[in-house]
Amino acid sequence: MQWNRLILWITTALLILLEFYSLQTDSHYKWDFLFLMLMIWSVYFIRTKIKLHPLHFSLLAVFLLLHNLGTFGTYSHVYFGMEYDFWVHSYFGFVSALMLFRAYHLVGPYRGWFMYLAIIAVILGFSAFHELFEYAGAVTLGEGEGVLFIGAGDNDAWDTQKDMRNNLLGAVAGLALYRFYTSFYRPERHKRIR
């Protein structure tokens, strides 16, 4: 069995278990299940086109699970001196940067510094879309938790800016790590595919 397929099915099973819990507790996270499933399956379907590495796919799966752990109230807690929201947004930027760097480096249209700029622009675009989506949900549905509501971790007047900053910090860390990796660790395996 392919690693990416195994990761997909394990993540799907875990998300289903979390969905059962959310339904039992009537958590607003029951709605997030649809979006998370759409995300993991969409990435899986384009895996060949983006040259998805199983490590990156597993890191994305961890991100989706970390987000959905909000059903247990994690977004209202502080871990290692930072709000849970900081960790999740930073981790999203980090994972997205790894996935995009590999895709752009191997098959993407960009090279050099513009590739880095394009990756950061895409990640900030995803971040902005998420914040607008969250805003639309809050305006129409009110307070609560999950991606469609304003709730724990979102009550700061600067929440949108902080979330985007945290995505950016994670993206820069991911780009720096991948650049280091491709420069010093077996770079011949990472040549562009034409």
Backbone as a printed PyTorch tensor [residue, N CA C, xyz], in Angstrom:
tensor([[[  0.8520,  -1.1930,   0.0000],
         [  0.0000,   0.0000,   0.0000],
         [  0.8860,   1.2410,   0.0000]],

        [[  0.5040,   2.2320,  -0.7560],
         [  1.2520,   3.4810,  -0.7900],
         [  1.1280,   4.2100,   0.5450]],

        [[  2.2110,   4.8920,   0.9140],
         [  2.2110,   5.6190,   2.1890],
         [  1.1370,   6.6890,   2.2270]],

        [[  1.0010,   7.4600,   1.1400],
         [  0.0130,   8.5390,   1.1430],
         [ -1.4020,   8.0010,   1.3190]],

        [[ -1.6850,   6.8660,   0.7160],
         [ -3.0190,   6.2700,   0.8730],
         [ -3.2410,   5.8190,   2.3180]],

        [[ -2.2210,   5.2300,   2.9170],
         [ -2.3190,   4.8060,   4.3170],
         [ -2.5530,   6.0150,   5.2310]],

        [[ -1.8090,   7.0890,   4.9980],
         [ -1.9760,   8.3190,   5.7840],
         [ -3.3880,   8.8590,   5.6180]],

        [[ -3.8890,   8.8390,   4.3860],
         [ -5.2450,   9.3170,   4.1160],
         [ -6.2820,   8.5390,   4.9230]],

        [[ -6.1950,   7.2260,   4.9030],
         [ -7.2060,   6.4170,   5.5840],
         [ -7.0960,   6.5030,   7.1070]],

        [[ -5.8820,   6.5730,   7.6210],
         [ -5.7230,   6.7300,   9.0760],
         [ -6.2860,   8.0780,   9.5190]],

        [[ -5.9710,   9.1330,   8.7730],
         [ -6.4790,  10.4660,   9.1110],
         [ -7.9880,  10.5150,   9.0070]],

        [[ -8.5310,   9.9100,   7.9610],
         [ -9.9850,   9.8660,   7.7920],
         [-10.6340,   9.1690,   8.9800]],

        [[-10.0620,   8.0400,   9.4000],
         [-10.6260,   7.3030,  10.5450],
         [-10.5740,   8.1400,  11.8190]],

        [[ -9.4520,   8.8220,  12.0460],
         [ -9.3320,   9.6540,  13.2590],
         [-10.2980,  10.8350,  13.2170]],

        [[-10.4560,  11.4400,  12.0480],
         [-11.4040,  12.5500,  11.9230],
         [-12.8410,  12.0770,  12.1440]],

        [[-13.1440,  10.8670,  11.6840],
         [-14.4860,  10.3040,  11.9180],
         [-14.7080,  10.0910,  13.4190]],

        [[-13.6920,   9.5720,  14.1170],
         [-13.8190,   9.3910,  15.5730],
         [-14.0450,  10.7310,  16.2740]],

        [[-13.2830,  11.7450,  15.8640],
         [-13.4790,  13.0770,  16.4500],
         [-14.8540,  13.6280,  16.1090]],

        [[-15.3450,  13.2960,  14.9260],
         [-16.6940,  13.7460,  14.5270],
         [-17.7590,  13.1070,  15.4130]],

        [[-17.6100,  11.8230,  15.7180],
         [-18.5600,  11.1730,  16.6210],
         [-18.5700,  11.8580,  17.9810]],

        [[-17.3860,  12.2070,  18.4760],
         [-17.3080,  12.9100,  19.7540],
         [-17.9870,  14.2720,  19.6640]],

        [[-17.7270,  14.9940,  18.5800],
         [-18.3300,  16.3190,  18.4070],
         [-19.8490,  16.2260,  18.3170]],

        [[-20.3450,  15.2020,  17.6720],
         [-21.8000,  15.0090,  17.5770],
         [-22.3910,  14.6570,  18.9380]],

        [[-21.6710,  13.8200,  19.7000],
         [-22.1370,  13.4250,  21.0380],
         [-22.2220,  14.6320,  21.9710]],

        [[-21.2470,  15.5280,  21.8690],
         [-21.1890,  16.6890,  22.7670],
         [-21.8610,  17.9220,  22.1590]],

        [[-22.3810,  17.7840,  20.9370],
         [-23.0010,  18.8760,  20.1910],
         [-22.0500,  20.0690,  20.0430]],

        [[-20.7930,  19.7460,  19.8080],
         [-19.7770,  20.7690,  19.5800],
         [-19.9300,  21.3460,  18.1810]],

        [[-19.6250,  22.6280,  18.0410],
         [-19.6450,  23.2330,  16.7160],
         [-18.5830,  22.6340,  15.7910]],

        [[-17.6320,  21.9240,  16.3390],
         [-16.6130,  21.2720,  15.5200],
         [-17.2020,  20.1830,  14.6320]],

        [[-18.4610,  19.8290,  14.8870],
         [-19.0920,  18.8390,  14.0080],
         [-19.1620,  19.3510,  12.5760]],

        [[-19.1760,  20.6750,  12.3870],
         [-19.2150,  21.2440,  11.0380],
         [-17.8250,  21.2700,  10.4040]],

        [[-16.7870,  21.3500,  11.2060],
         [-15.4210,  21.3840,  10.6810],
         [-15.0540,  20.0880,   9.9600]],

        [[-15.6860,  19.0140,  10.3650],
         [-15.4130,  17.7110,   9.7640],
         [-15.5090,  17.7690,   8.2350]],

        [[-16.5270,  18.4340,   7.7280],
         [-16.7260,  18.5190,   6.2790],
         [-15.5480,  19.2050,   5.5950]],

        [[-15.0840,  20.3040,   6.1760],
         [-13.9900,  21.0700,   5.5840],
         [-12.6640,  20.3160,   5.6830]],

        [[-12.4430,  19.6670,   6.8100],
         [-11.1990,  18.9230,   6.9940],
         [-11.1260,  17.7250,   6.0550]],

        [[-12.2480,  17.0480,   5.8900],
         [-12.2830,  15.9200,   4.9540],
         [-12.0690,  16.4090,   3.5250]],

        [[-12.6820,  17.5120,   3.1880],
         [-12.5010,  18.0700,   1.8450],
         [-11.0290,  18.4090,   1.6080]],

        [[-10.3720,  18.9670,   2.6230],
         [ -8.9720,  19.3560,   2.4830],
         [ -8.0580,  18.1370,   2.3110]],

        [[ -8.1850,  17.1440,   3.1800],
         [ -7.2730,  15.9940,   3.1250],
         [ -7.4740,  15.1970,   1.8370]],

        [[ -8.7320,  15.0250,   1.4240],
         [ -8.9970,  14.2690,   0.2020],
         [ -8.5900,  15.0570,  -1.0460]],

        [[ -8.7760,  16.3650,  -1.0420],
         [ -8.3700,  17.1880,  -2.1900],
         [ -6.8590,  17.1270,  -2.3960]],

        [[ -6.1190,  17.2660,  -1.3040],
         [ -4.6570,  17.1890,  -1.4090],
         [ -4.2460,  15.7990,  -1.8870]],

        [[ -4.9210,  14.7830,  -1.3940],
         [ -4.5950,  13.4240,  -1.8430],
         [ -4.8150,  13.2630,  -3.3490]],

        [[ -5.9030,  13.8200,  -3.8640],
         [ -6.2120,  13.6660,  -5.2860],
         [ -5.2240,  14.3980,  -6.1960]],

        [[ -4.5820,  15.4470,  -5.6920],
         [ -3.6020,  16.1670,  -6.5220],
         [ -2.1650,  15.8010,  -6.1560]],

        [[ -2.0100,  14.7300,  -5.3960],
         [ -0.6960,  14.3400,  -4.8620],
         [  0.3620,  14.1740,  -5.9420]],

        [[  0.0110,  13.5910,  -7.0750],
         [  0.9920,  13.3620,  -8.1300],
         [  1.4130,  14.6860,  -8.7580]],

        [[  0.4580,  15.5430,  -8.9820],
         [  0.7400,  16.8330,  -9.6150],
         [  1.6650,  17.6950,  -8.7660]],

        [[  1.4900,  17.6460,  -7.4480],
         [  2.3080,  18.4880,  -6.5670],
         [  3.4970,  17.7360,  -5.9770]],

        [[  3.7110,  16.5040,  -6.4270],
         [  4.8340,  15.6860,  -5.9360],
         [  4.8060,  15.5610,  -4.4120]],

        [[  3.6340,  15.2150,  -3.8990],
         [  3.4230,  15.1480,  -2.4560],
         [  4.2750,  14.0570,  -1.8180]],

        [[  5.0770,  14.4450,  -0.8570],
         [  5.9070,  13.5020,  -0.1100],
         [  5.0900,  12.9770,   1.0760]],

        [[  5.2050,  11.6850,   1.3840],
         [  4.4440,  11.1330,   2.5180],
         [  4.7040,  11.8590,   3.8450]],

        [[  5.9340,  12.3200,   4.0590],
         [  6.2120,  13.0680,   5.2930],
         [  5.3740,  14.3340,   5.3390]],

        [[  5.3110,  15.0490,   4.2400],
         [  4.5340,  16.2930,   4.2010],
         [  3.0380,  16.0130,   4.3630]],

        [[  2.5860,  14.9330,   3.7480],
         [  1.1760,  14.5800,   3.8710],
         [  0.8360,  14.2100,   5.3040]],

        [[  1.7470,  13.5080,   5.9670],
         [  1.5020,  13.1620,   7.3710],
         [  1.5270,  14.4130,   8.2490]],

        [[  2.3950,  15.3730,   7.9400],
         [  2.4090,  16.6220,   8.6990],
         [  1.1150,  17.4090,   8.4920]],

        [[  0.5850,  17.3760,   7.2710],
         [ -0.7100,  18.0160,   7.0110],
         [ -1.8100,  17.3240,   7.8110]],

        [[ -1.7670,  16.0030,   7.8600],
         [ -2.7600,  15.2490,   8.6350],
         [ -2.6940,  15.6440,  10.1130]],

        [[ -1.4870,  15.7940,  10.6220],
         [ -1.3270,  16.2160,  12.0160],
         [ -1.9380,  17.6050,  12.2140]],

        [[ -1.7160,  18.5140,  11.2620],
         [ -2.3160,  19.8440,  11.3670],
         [ -3.8380,  19.7520,  11.4660]],

        [[ -4.4580,  18.9620,  10.6030],
         [ -5.9160,  18.8450,  10.6150],
         [ -6.4080,  18.2710,  11.9400]],

        [[ -5.6810,  17.3100,  12.4720],
         [ -6.0570,  16.7290,  13.7600],
         [ -5.8450,  17.7260,  14.8950]],

        [[ -4.7440,  18.4810,  14.8370],
         [ -4.5110,  19.5060,  15.8640],
         [ -5.6320,  20.5400,  15.8580]],

        [[ -6.0350,  20.9460,  14.6690],
         [ -7.1460,  21.9020,  14.5880],
         [ -8.4030,  21.3070,  15.2210]],

        [[ -8.7020,  20.0740,  14.8820],
         [ -9.9510,  19.4780,  15.3470],
         [ -9.9270,  19.1110,  16.8260]],

        [[ -8.7330,  19.1080,  17.4390],
         [ -8.6750,  18.9040,  18.8850],
         [ -9.3150,  20.0750,  19.6340]],

        [[ -9.6200,  21.1230,  18.9060],
         [-10.3540,  22.2410,  19.5020],
         [-11.6820,  21.8170,  20.0990]],

        [[-12.2090,  20.6980,  19.6510],
         [-13.4560,  20.1870,  20.2090],
         [-13.3150,  19.8790,  21.7040]],

        [[-12.0640,  19.7100,  22.1640],
         [-11.8000,  19.4710,  23.5880],
         [-11.4530,  20.7590,  24.3390]],

        [[-11.5930,  21.9010,  23.6720],
         [-11.3350,  23.1800,  24.3240],
         [ -9.8950,  23.6410,  24.2800]],

        [[ -9.0840,  23.0770,  23.4230],
         [ -7.6570,  23.4030,  23.3940],
         [ -7.3920,  24.8610,  23.0210]],

        [[ -8.2620,  25.4720,  22.2240],
         [ -8.0190,  26.8490,  21.7890],
         [ -8.1290,  27.8620,  22.9240]],

        [[ -8.7030,  27.4820,  24.0310],
         [ -8.7980,  28.3990,  25.1690],
         [ -7.6340,  28.2200,  26.1440]],

        [[ -6.6460,  27.3990,  25.7730],
         [ -5.5110,  27.1130,  26.6540],
         [ -4.2160,  27.7090,  26.1210]],

        [[ -3.2430,  27.7970,  27.0300],
         [ -1.9020,  28.2700,  26.7020],
         [ -0.9390,  27.1000,  26.9010]],

        [[ -0.0900,  26.8700,  25.9010],
         [  0.9000,  25.7930,  25.9680],
         [  2.2800,  26.3830,  25.7330]],

        [[  3.2020,  26.1150,  26.6330],
         [  4.5760,  26.6130,  26.5470],
         [  4.6040,  28.1340,  26.3970]],

        [[  3.7090,  28.8070,  27.1060],
         [  3.6870,  30.2650,  27.1130],
         [  2.9770,  30.9220,  25.9380]],

        [[  2.4130,  30.1360,  25.0400],
         [  1.7300,  30.6910,  23.8730],
         [  0.3370,  30.0820,  23.7670]],

        [[ -0.6000,  30.8600,  23.2140],
         [ -1.9500,  30.3500,  22.9940],
         [ -1.9080,  29.2010,  21.9860]],

        [[ -2.8120,  28.2720,  22.1470],
         [ -2.9020,  27.1280,  21.2280],
         [ -3.0650,  27.6100,  19.7890]],

        [[ -3.8170,  28.6830,  19.6070],
         [ -4.0380,  29.2540,  18.2830],
         [ -2.7110,  29.6230,  17.6070]],

        [[ -1.7600,  30.1360,  18.3810],
         [ -0.4340,  30.4570,  17.8380],
         [  0.2280,  29.2160,  17.2610]],

        [[  0.2090,  28.1310,  18.0300],
         [  0.8700,  26.9030,  17.5990],
         [  0.2320,  26.3370,  16.3330]],

        [[ -1.1000,  26.3330,  16.2810],
         [ -1.7850,  25.7420,  15.1260],
         [ -1.5400,  26.5670,  13.8680]],

        [[ -1.6410,  27.8840,  13.9720],
         [ -1.4110,  28.7240,  12.7900],
         [  0.0510,  28.6680,  12.3370]],

        [[  0.9570,  28.6920,  13.2680],
         [  2.3780,  28.5960,  12.9020],
         [  2.6710,  27.2590,  12.2420]],

        [[  2.0950,  26.2150,  12.7840],
         [  2.3010,  24.8810,  12.2230],
         [  1.7150,  24.7880,  10.8140]],

        [[  0.5540,  25.4120,  10.5900],
         [ -0.0260,  25.4220,   9.2410],
         [  0.9240,  26.0910,   8.2550]],

        [[  1.4730,  27.2430,   8.6240],
         [  2.4160,  27.9290,   7.7480],
         [  3.6400,  27.0790,   7.4690]],

        [[  4.1340,  26.4030,   8.4890],
         [  5.3070,  25.5410,   8.3570],
         [  5.0510,  24.3970,   7.3780]],

        [[  3.9540,  23.6710,   7.5920],
         [  3.6280,  22.5200,   6.7430],
         [  3.3450,  22.9660,   5.3080]],

        [[  2.6090,  24.0480,   5.1600],
         [  2.2910,  24.5580,   3.8180],
         [  3.5590,  24.9440,   3.0750]],

        [[  4.4960,  25.5680,   3.7780],
         [  5.7590,  25.9610,   3.1450],
         [  6.5420,  24.7450,   2.6740]],

        [[  6.5740,  23.6900,   3.4800],
         [  7.2770,  22.4740,   3.0670],
         [  6.6490,  21.8740,   1.8150]],

        [[  5.3300,  21.7800,   1.8150],
         [  4.6390,  21.1910,   0.6730],
         [  4.8260,  22.0400,  -0.5860]],

        [[  4.6700,  23.3410,  -0.4510],
         [  4.7920,  24.2230,  -1.6120],
         [  6.2340,  24.3080,  -2.1020]],

        [[  7.1910,  24.3190,  -1.1840],
         [  8.5880,  24.3770,  -1.6140],
         [  8.9260,  23.1600,  -2.4670]],

        [[  8.5340,  21.9970,  -2.0040],
         [  8.8220,  20.7760,  -2.7690],
         [  8.1460,  20.8420,  -4.1420]],

        [[  6.8750,  21.2200,  -4.1710],
         [  6.1520,  21.2790,  -5.4410],
         [  6.7690,  22.3100,  -6.3790]],

        [[  7.0260,  23.5050,  -5.8750],
         [  7.5920,  24.5610,  -6.7240],
         [  9.0220,  24.2270,  -7.1440]],

        [[  9.7820,  23.6530,  -6.2260],
         [ 11.1780,  23.3180,  -6.5240],
         [ 11.2750,  22.2360,  -7.5950]],

        [[ 10.3780,  21.2520,  -7.5410],
         [ 10.4550,  20.1380,  -8.4800],
         [  9.7300,  20.3970,  -9.8010]],

        [[  8.5740,  21.0230,  -9.7380],
         [  7.7850,  21.1840, -10.9710],
         [  7.2330,  22.5930, -11.1760]],

        [[  7.4730,  23.4810, -10.2460],
         [  6.8750,  24.8040, -10.3270],
         [  7.4960,  25.7050, -11.3660]],

        [[  6.7880,  26.7580, -11.6990],
         [  7.2650,  27.6760, -12.7340],
         [  8.2910,  28.6970, -12.2370]],

        [[  8.4810,  28.7860, -10.9390],
         [  9.3200,  29.8470, -10.3880],
         [ 10.6720,  29.3160,  -9.9360]],

        [[ 11.6460,  30.2290,  -9.9410],
         [ 12.9900,  29.8970,  -9.4630],
         [ 13.5210,  31.0470,  -8.6260]],

        [[ 14.5730,  30.7520,  -7.8820],
         [ 15.2420,  31.7960,  -7.1210],
         [ 14.3630,  32.4420,  -6.0730]],

        [[ 14.6420,  33.7080,  -5.8150],
         [ 13.9480,  34.4310,  -4.7480],
         [ 12.4610,  34.5570,  -5.0300]],

        [[ 12.0740,  34.5710,  -6.3160],
         [ 10.6490,  34.7240,  -6.6280],
         [  9.8500,  33.5010,  -6.1800]],

        [[ 10.4800,  32.3370,  -6.1760],
         [  9.8080,  31.1360,  -5.6900],
         [  9.4270,  31.3010,  -4.2150]],

        [[ 10.3540,  31.8290,  -3.4280],
         [ 10.0730,  32.0590,  -2.0050],
         [  8.9420,  33.0720,  -1.8290]],

        [[  8.9980,  34.1260,  -2.6030],
         [  7.9570,  35.1540,  -2.5420],
         [  6.6000,  34.5750,  -2.9270]],

        [[  6.5650,  33.7460,  -3.9760],
         [  5.3150,  33.1220,  -4.4120],
         [  4.7510,  32.1990,  -3.3370]],

        [[  5.6110,  31.4390,  -2.7000],
         [  5.1610,  30.5220,  -1.6430],
         [  4.5620,  31.2990,  -0.4790]],

        [[  5.2350,  32.3520,  -0.0620],
         [  4.7040,  33.1650,   1.0440],
         [  3.3800,  33.8180,   0.6460]],

        [[  3.2860,  34.2870,  -0.6000],
         [  2.0350,  34.9020,  -1.0670],
         [  0.8850,  33.8890,  -1.0580]],

        [[  1.1640,  32.6650,  -1.4830],
         [  0.1210,  31.6330,  -1.4880],
         [ -0.3180,  31.3150,  -0.0570]],

        [[  0.6360,  31.1720,   0.8450],
         [  0.2900,  30.8500,   2.2380],
         [ -0.5030,  31.9910,   2.8750]],

        [[ -0.0910,  33.2190,   2.6410],
         [ -0.8490,  34.3520,   3.1780],
         [ -2.2290,  34.4480,   2.5190]],

        [[ -2.3220,  34.0280,   1.2550],
         [ -3.6230,  33.9770,   0.5900],
         [ -4.5410,  32.9610,   1.2420]],

        [[ -4.0040,  31.7640,   1.5430],
         [ -4.7880,  30.7640,   2.2730],
         [ -5.2200,  31.3140,   3.6270]],

        [[ -4.2970,  31.9900,   4.2800],
         [ -4.5780,  32.5540,   5.5980],
         [ -5.6870,  33.5940,   5.5210]],

        [[ -5.5970,  34.4790,   4.5410],
         [ -6.6200,  35.5130,   4.3770],
         [ -7.9740,  34.8850,   4.0690]],

        [[ -7.9810,  33.8630,   3.2030],
         [ -9.2350,  33.1750,   2.8940],
         [ -9.8510,  32.5790,   4.1560]],

        [[ -9.0150,  31.9400,   4.9690],
         [ -9.5090,  31.3490,   6.2120],
         [-10.1050,  32.4060,   7.1290]],

        [[ -9.4190,  33.5350,   7.2670],
         [ -9.9070,  34.5960,   8.1560],
         [-11.2180,  35.1910,   7.6410]],

        [[-11.3430,  35.3640,   6.3420],
         [-12.5960,  35.8640,   5.7680],
         [-13.7200,  34.8450,   5.9290]],

        [[-13.3930,  33.5840,   5.7800],
         [-14.3540,  32.5020,   5.9690],
         [-14.8460,  32.4840,   7.4180]],

        [[-13.9120,  32.6310,   8.3480],
         [-14.2410,  32.6640,   9.7720],
         [-15.1100,  33.8790,  10.0840]],

        [[-14.7680,  35.0120,   9.4910],
         [-15.5450,  36.2340,   9.6830],
         [-16.9800,  36.0630,   9.1720]],

        [[-17.1140,  35.5050,   7.9760],
         [-18.4480,  35.2950,   7.4000],
         [-19.2740,  34.3670,   8.2910]],

        [[-18.6330,  33.3180,   8.8150],
         [-19.3350,  32.4100,   9.7140],
         [-19.7630,  33.0920,  10.9970]],

        [[-18.8780,  33.9420,  11.5310],
         [-19.1980,  34.6460,  12.7790],
         [-20.3510,  35.6270,  12.5780]],

        [[-20.3630,  36.3030,  11.4330],
         [-21.4320,  37.2730,  11.1570],
         [-22.7730,  36.5680,  11.0100]],

        [[-22.7680,  35.4150,  10.3580],
         [-24.0390,  34.7270,  10.1110],
         [-24.4510,  33.7740,  11.2300]],

        [[-23.4680,  33.1780,  11.9360],
         [-23.7840,  32.1440,  12.9200],
         [-23.5190,  32.5430,  14.3660]],

        [[-22.6970,  33.5560,  14.5840],
         [-22.4410,  34.0160,  15.9440],
         [-21.2510,  33.3590,  16.6010]],

        [[-21.2420,  33.3780,  17.9210],
         [-20.1130,  32.8550,  18.6820],
         [-20.2000,  31.3510,  18.8500]],

        [[-19.0330,  30.7620,  19.0410],
         [-18.9510,  29.3220,  19.2470],
         [-17.5120,  28.8830,  19.0960]],

        [[-17.3270,  27.7300,  18.5290],
         [-15.9720,  27.2620,  18.2880],
         [-15.9340,  26.6090,  16.9170]],

        [[-14.7310,  26.4080,  16.4180],
         [-14.5900,  25.8090,  15.1050],
         [-14.3520,  26.8580,  14.0390]],

        [[-14.1990,  26.3990,  12.8210],
         [-13.8080,  27.2820,  11.7230],
         [-14.9180,  28.2550,  11.3330]],

        [[-16.1680,  27.9420,  11.6010],
         [-17.2810,  28.8050,  11.1880],
         [-17.7200,  29.7940,  12.2530]],

        [[-17.1020,  29.7930,  13.3940],
         [-17.5620,  30.6190,  14.5120],
         [-16.3990,  31.4070,  15.0990]],

        [[-16.7300,  32.4700,  15.7880],
         [-15.7490,  33.2090,  16.5730],
         [-15.8680,  32.6930,  17.9980]],

        [[-14.7560,  32.2390,  18.5460],
         [-14.8020,  31.6700,  19.8900],
         [-13.4610,  31.7760,  20.5660]],

        [[-13.1480,  30.7830,  21.3780],
         [-11.8840,  30.7660,  22.1260],
         [-10.7090,  30.8990,  21.1650]],

        [[ -9.7930,  31.7880,  21.5040],
         [ -8.6300,  32.0250,  20.6630],
         [ -8.8520,  33.1010,  19.6230]],

        [[-10.1100,  33.5600,  19.4710],
         [-10.4300,  34.5450,  18.4340],
         [-10.9180,  35.8740,  19.0010]],

        [[-10.9280,  36.0260,  20.2970],
         [-11.5650,  37.1940,  20.9020],
         [-10.6910,  38.4350,  20.9510]],

        [[ -9.4400,  38.3080,  20.5900],
         [ -8.5140,  39.4320,  20.5610],
         [ -8.8680,  40.3490,  19.3900]],

        [[ -8.7870,  41.6680,  19.6000],
         [ -9.0770,  42.6110,  18.5180],
         [ -8.0910,  42.4640,  17.3640]],

        [[ -6.9140,  41.9150,  17.6370],
         [ -5.8810,  41.7430,  16.6150],
         [ -5.7560,  40.2930,  16.1730]],

        [[ -6.7800,  39.4920,  16.4050],
         [ -6.6870,  38.0610,  16.1270],
         [ -6.3540,  37.7620,  14.6680]],

        [[ -7.0190,  38.4250,  13.7490],
         [ -6.7690,  38.1600,  12.3260],
         [ -5.3230,  38.4470,  11.9670]],

        [[ -4.8280,  39.5900,  12.4180],
         [ -3.4390,  39.9510,  12.1160],
         [ -2.4630,  38.9870,  12.7640]],

        [[ -2.7440,  38.5760,  13.9890],
         [ -1.8700,  37.6330,  14.6830],
         [ -1.8750,  36.2720,  13.9870]],

        [[ -3.0440,  35.8180,  13.5680],
         [ -3.1210,  34.5330,  12.8780],
         [ -2.3090,  34.5570,  11.5880]],

        [[ -2.4330,  35.6430,  10.8340],
         [ -1.6770,  35.7530,   9.5850],
         [ -0.1790,  35.8730,   9.8590]],

        [[  0.1740,  36.6110,  10.9030],
         [  1.5870,  36.7020,  11.2910],
         [  2.1380,  35.3330,  11.6630]],

        [[  1.3570,  34.5610,  12.4100],
         [  1.8070,  33.2380,  12.8300],
         [  1.9480,  32.2960,  11.6300]],

        [[  1.0390,  32.3980,  10.6700],
         [  1.1900,  31.6210,   9.4330],
         [  2.4720,  32.0200,   8.7190]],

        [[  2.7490,  33.3170,   8.6940],
         [  3.9640,  33.8140,   8.0450],
         [  5.2200,  33.3150,   8.7600]],

        [[  5.2230,  33.3660,  10.0870],
         [  6.3780,  32.8780,  10.8500],
         [  6.6230,  31.3930,  10.5840]],

        [[  5.5590,  30.6150,  10.5730],
         [  5.6960,  29.1940,  10.2770],
         [  6.2020,  28.9620,   8.8640]],

        [[  5.7100,  29.7590,   7.9120],
         [  6.1380,  29.6250,   6.5150],
         [  7.6200,  29.9410,   6.3670]],

        [[  8.0720,  31.0040,   7.0050],
         [  9.4930,  31.3730,   6.9180],
         [ 10.3580,  30.2800,   7.5290]],

        [[  9.9250,  29.7210,   8.6600],
         [ 10.6780,  28.6270,   9.2810],
         [ 10.7110,  27.4020,   8.3650]],

        [[  9.5930,  27.0810,   7.7500],
         [  9.5340,  25.9440,   6.8430],
         [ 10.4120,  26.1400,   5.6230]],

        [[ 10.3840,  27.3430,   5.0480],
         [ 11.2240,  27.6290,   3.8820],
         [ 12.7050,  27.5620,   4.2350]],

        [[ 13.0580,  28.0990,   5.3840],
         [ 14.4590,  28.0610,   5.8060],
         [ 14.9210,  26.6220,   6.0130]],

        [[ 14.0930,  25.8150,   6.6420],
         [ 14.4520,  24.4220,   6.8810],
         [ 14.5990,  23.6630,   5.5640]],

        [[ 13.6560,  23.8410,   4.6650],
         [ 13.7210,  23.1030,   3.3990],
         [ 14.8970,  23.5790,   2.5450]],

        [[ 15.1600,  24.8600,   2.5740],
         [ 16.3020,  25.3850,   1.8290],
         [ 17.6000,  24.7860,   2.3560]],

        [[ 17.7260,  24.7210,   3.6720],
         [ 18.8980,  24.1090,   4.2900],
         [ 19.0040,  22.6470,   3.8700]],

        [[ 17.8910,  21.9450,   3.9270],
         [ 17.8720,  20.5210,   3.5790],
         [ 18.3090,  20.2910,   2.1360]],

        [[ 17.7230,  21.0380,   1.1990],
         [ 18.0500,  20.8280,  -0.2100],
         [ 19.4500,  21.3160,  -0.5620]],

        [[ 20.0060,  22.2100,   0.2230],
         [ 21.3480,  22.7140,  -0.0590],
         [ 22.4520,  21.8000,   0.4580]],

        [[ 22.2030,  21.1400,   1.5770],
         [ 23.2740,  20.3990,   2.2280],
         [ 23.0530,  18.9000,   2.3550]],

        [[ 21.8480,  18.4380,   2.1450],
         [ 21.5910,  17.0150,   2.3350],
         [ 21.1310,  16.3940,   1.0250]],

        [[ 22.0200,  15.7490,   0.3320],
         [ 21.7530,  15.0360,  -0.9020],
         [ 20.9620,  15.8730,  -1.9130]],

        [[ 21.4850,  17.0280,  -2.2980],
         [ 20.7470,  17.9010,  -3.2110],
         [ 20.5010,  17.2780,  -4.5830]],

        [[ 21.2760,  16.2480,  -4.9600],
         [ 21.0700,  15.6370,  -6.2740],
         [ 19.7020,  14.9650,  -6.3810]],

        [[ 19.0880,  14.6170,  -5.2630],
         [ 17.7530,  13.9990,  -5.2700],
         [ 16.6460,  15.0150,  -5.4710]],

        [[ 16.9890,  16.2910,  -5.4620],
         [ 15.9730,  17.3360,  -5.5120],
         [ 16.1200,  18.2060,  -6.7390]],

        [[ 16.5460,  17.6360,  -7.8390],
         [ 16.6710,  18.3970,  -9.0740],
         [ 15.2910,  18.6190,  -9.6700]],

        [[ 15.1550,  19.7290, -10.3710],
         [ 13.8740,  20.0730, -10.9880],
         [ 13.4760,  19.0290, -12.0170]],

        [[ 12.1900,  18.7620, -12.0770],
         [ 11.6260,  17.8540, -13.0670],
         [ 11.0740,  18.7010, -14.2010]],

        [[ 11.4570,  18.3800, -15.3800],
         [ 11.0080,  19.1800, -16.5430],
         [  9.7960,  18.5510, -17.1840]]])
